[in-house]
Amino acid sequence: MSLMNKRHNPDGEQSFTAQRRLLLGPNTSFYIQEAYNTLRTNIRFAIPGEGCKRLCLTSGLASEGKSTTILNTAISFAENGSKVLLIDGDMRRPSQARLLIEKASPGLSNVLAGLCEADVAIRRNIKPNLDVLFSGEIPPNPLELLGSPRMKELIDTMSERYDVILVDTPPISVVSDACEIANVTDGVLFLVRQNETERDAVRKGIKQMELSNCRLLGFVINGVVEEGSKGYKYKYGRKYKYYRRYTYASAGKKKHSSKADNELKGEK
């Protein structure tokens, strides 16, 4: 599945202003609208015989357009008449509250820590048919919160109230949060940015999902140039530039190693 988005600077309020211009709306081009319509249809039929109503979106590295893509996917479902809950499961570098110009707290972290009920934290009708559970206060232990029984209970409870639940997650090649979320949903979509995402980051992410028994539903290709446009040029060579930038200060010096890492070192 291919989506067409311009490249954005990952840092600062200026970048969020630019990202807001990419959100689906009356002035969105026909090609982009149709790309999201196709993505929406593919998600509905991703699991034959079972249906797919609870899924998360991850990426290899940070700043590849993941948060904008899942928000637009949520808007597409909502505009089609589905009752949608979007959850910002990225409690390390949350984006959804800033994209929608809302307060992030109380949110997911507060609910999972038992500090408030989900009904208090969920913001109703951010857009017609679209409710959002923002990230909440940034916790010191996001992985533990996401892997707690409260997370599964939250998803199960919300599944009775909503037609579609979409979860924004951190990059899977950077931290393991996405795997915890994927295992309480129907599966995970992997976003790849054309001409930028490194093959090693994708390979590592897939390996991480295999080790965690996650259900990979497919890939979404982002940053595709509209046919007939004069082109947006992209650069190679980012590699793991955003690894240090992703985690908050208390975790910034930790090294992420796993069996997958060691196996990948031997791959060409």
Protein Blocks (a to p, Z undefined) as FASTA:
>chain_A
ZZddddddfedjklmmmmmmmpgcfklcfklmmmmmmmmmmmmmmpghkapabdcdddfb
ehiommmmmmmmmmmmmmnopacddddfbfklgcklmmnopafbdcfklmmnopacfklm
pcghkbghiacddebjadfblmlmmmpmklmmmmmmmmmmpmbdcdddddfklmmmlmmm
mmmcnbdcddddehkacfklmmmmmmmmmmnopacfbdcdehiacehiabjaddehklmm
mmmmmpcfklmmpccddfklmmmmmpZZ
